[in-house]
Amino acid sequence: MPFLYDPPAHVLAQLAMNQASIFGAIIKDNATGQIIAQMQPSMGLTQVLSRLTGMASSGFSPLAAASLVQNEQIKQGIAQLQNGMILMQNLHYGALALSGLGLGISVAGLPRPWRG
């Protein structure tokens, strides 16, 4: 399994002798608790992220990952808009039918002229 972070060379001896400990991406001195180094992402992290995002062949790019998320959000927004437009069209047809029904009732309900 690849390491996600590469510890700096100057703290490898301290890590080997348990004088320092790794907490996430930082290295702390066990005696004082002070941060003595920060680790940089290794190529293993890039490979893991590439596999997770499905971009193993082209390499990992944070902008490409953000673009994929944004594209998915746009697709979902378009689908919601299309569903809303279908609903509006159905409501329009219903209103048109009701107005035709109302016109028929008003014509049928006209009073007849008085003949007397």
N, C-alpha and C positions, 0 to 999 in steps of 0.2 A: 504494500500500500504506500502511495507517495505521501511525503510529508507536506503539510499545507504551508508551513512557515520554515524558513531557514534561519537558525540562530546565528548571530555574528560569531566570527572565529575567536574573538578575544574573550568570550564568556563560555566557550565549550569546556574548558578545564573546570570552571566553577560548577557548571551543570553536572559534569562527570563526578565531582567530589561532593555533590549534594550541598554545596554552599549557596546555590541559587536555584530558584524554581520558576517554572513557566506558568503564567496565568494568561491564557488566551494568546495574545500576540506580544505580551511584554514579559520581561524576565526581571524578577525581584531577588534581591539579596535576602537570604533566609535569616541572617542575624539582625539586620536593620529594617527590613521590609521596604527599603527604598528601591525604586526602579533603576536598574543598571543598564538595561538595553531594551530596544524594541526590535522585533523580528519583521522581516520583509516577506511578503507572499512568495512562495516558491513556484516553480513550474508545475508542481503537483497540484497546487490550488487552481491554476489556470486550466489544467487538464480536467479536474473535477467539475469546475464550473462549465467548461465546454461540453462535457457529457450531459450535464443537467439541462443545459439550454438547447442541446441538439445541434450545436455548432462546432463539433469536434474537427471537422475537416477544414473549416476556414479559420479556426482559432477563435478565442473568446474576445468579444468586444463588448464593453459595457453599453456603448451606444446602440449596438445591434440588439442586445437584450432588452433595453428600454424601448427600442423601436418595435420589437415583437409584442411587448406588453401594450404599448400604445395602439398598435394596429388591431389587436384583439379587442381593446376597449372601443375603438371606432366601429369595428364590425358589429359589436353588441349594440352600440348606439343606433346604427343604421337599421338593424333588425327591429329594435323597439320603435323606431320612427315608422317603418313599414307597417308594423302591427297597428300603430295608431292611425295611420292613413286608411287602412282597411276598415277599422272601426268607424272612422268619420264617414267613409263612403256608405257603409251600411246604415248609419244614422241618417244620412242624407236621403237614401232610398225610403226609409221608414217615414221620414217627415214628408216626402213627396206623396207617398201613399195616403197618409193621414190628411194631407191638404186636399187631395182628390176626393176622399171620402167626405170631408167637410163640405166641399162644393156640392157634391151629390145630395147631401142631406139638406143643404140650404135651398137647392132648386126644388127638391121634392116637398119641402115644407112651406113654400110660398103660399100665401092665402089666395084663394080663388076670388075673382071679382064678384062683387055682390050683384045679384040680378033680382030685381024686385019689382 
